[in-house]
Amino acid sequence: MLLLHLSDVDEADWAAKLKAELAPYPVVQRGDAFDPAEVRYIFVWKPKPDAFEGLTGLKAVLSLGAGVDALLKHPDLPDAPIVRFVDKDLSQRMSDYVVAHVTMHHRLYSRFRADQQAKRWSQFYPPSASETTVGIMGMGVLGQDAVSRLKPLGFDLRSWSRTPKAIEGVEGFAGQALFGEFLGGTDILVNLLPLTPETAGILNYETFSKLRRGQLAGGPAIVNAARGGHQREADIVKALGDGTLAAASLDVFEVEPLPESSPLWEIETCYITPHIAAISDPASGVRYFGGIIRAHEEGKPLINVVDRSRGY
Ligand SMILES: NC(=O)c1ccc[n+]([C@@H]2O[C@H](COP(=O)([O-])OP(=O)(O)OC[C@H]3O[C@@H](n4cnc5c(N)ncnc54)[C@H](OP(=O)(O)O)[C@@H]3O)[C@@H](O)[C@H]2O)c1
């Protein structure tokens, strides 16, 4: 039996679609009458404290989110394997966001918009894409998809990950020891890391001050589409104020929704979106998780299982 426990999304819609996909396999929602001991799979998003109560026969926890940082903090998370959402449609949407914001900063959008507001005709030529280095933190599913879409645009690309990566046309840096070197050649920093104790707060003033200066007029830019816990917002305000950063694109925030009192709202060079960079689309999600349950019931191993010791 599959149990759905989805908060802040249309659980009934997911349930109807999963029932149709998996029939005759039983699919239940929290309000239904069922024996918790019969539940083999639980499909979760923002699970409540009692989400896993009585689920003694669980084979897997299925996470609607690609990121599992919040799920891993659940005090009663059972020992069962956690399968996270990995999906072409989600990756495409994330790369759409990344490409839009990288190209915007590369073409000095903030500068020319300010000129337009001042009715100032000031000719200035941004460097070509090949003279502009995009540094991507996180070279997993989303980082590699972003690479595949930025490469045809001609950007100079570099990556930073935990373990070394050999990706054609991308200069790879791995581990804390090479973080400074990675930053030192980066003009536009894109964050696609998972949120773990090691990566929390990584977008801070010290990081910003190590980015390359002099290549992009006005200074380097950052793009954060991963998690709000990666960024120190007070440091972003300071860095945008003193020119350490020329611009910041933020889709995620320390506190969501971003409080009205946040100074970020008022900063013209800060581009805010309300955590909409990428959504898990129900049609692909149903295909993905339906396929995972069917395959596992046929005795095949689970895929995209979270490594709890790494935290992602
Ligand atoms: N804003 C949104 O709407 C949205 C939507 C979906 C996902 N996300 C976020 O995007 C994140 C990334 O997703 P993904 O599917 O690409 O994850 P992934 O496939 O697990 O890839 C994670 C990457 O980060 C690297 N990494 C992890 N810890 C590191 C560390 N301490 N130092 C350096 N590199 C480290 C990993 O290195 P190795 O390759 O060496 O393991 C890997 O390359 C998710 O965790 C989620 O938080 C946001």
The ligand as a Gaussian input file, in Angstrom:
#p B3LYP/6-31G(d) Opt

LIG

0 1
 N       14.731000      26.155000      -5.850000
 C       14.097000      25.062000      -6.243000
 O       12.950000      25.143000      -6.699000
 C       14.788000      23.696000      -6.161000
 C       14.246000      22.613000      -6.868000
 C       14.921000      21.381000      -6.859000
 C       16.109000      21.235000      -6.141000
 N       16.616000      22.294000      -5.447000
 C       17.900000      22.156000      -4.690000
 O       18.959000      21.775000      -5.559000
 C       19.838000      20.901000      -4.841000
 C       20.733000      20.108000      -5.780000
 O       19.966000      19.099000      -6.450000
 P       20.644000      17.911000      -7.280000
 O       19.523000      17.018000      -7.675000
 O       21.523000      18.454000      -8.351000
 O       21.564000      17.208000      -6.139000
 P       22.642000      16.054000      -6.312000
 O       22.426000      15.319000      -7.596000
 O       22.640000      15.280000      -5.042000
 O       24.049000      16.820000      -6.444000
 C       24.642000      17.459000      -5.374000
 C       26.009000      18.012000      -5.801000
 O       26.536000      18.822000      -4.754000
 C       27.853000      18.375000      -4.431000
 N       28.137000      18.559000      -2.993000
 C       27.447000      18.074000      -1.930000
 N       28.048000      18.440000      -0.775000
 C       29.151000      19.146000      -1.126000
 C       30.177000      19.785000      -0.391000
 N       30.229000      19.741000       0.946000
 N       31.143000      20.419000      -1.081000
 C       31.141000      20.462000      -2.438000
 N       30.188000      19.875000      -3.200000
 C       29.204000      19.233000      -2.554000
 C       27.860000      16.899000      -4.769000
 O       29.206000      16.455000      -4.913000
 P       29.555000      14.947000      -5.393000
 O       29.186000      14.927000      -6.867000
 O       30.992000      14.825000      -5.172000
 O       28.692000      14.028000      -4.591000
 C       27.038000      16.909000      -6.065000
 O       27.853000      17.247000      -7.159000
 C       18.856000      20.057000      -4.011000
 O       19.479000      19.472000      -2.908000
 C       17.802000      21.068000      -3.606000
 O       18.126000      21.618000      -2.365000
 C       15.992000      23.511000      -5.446000

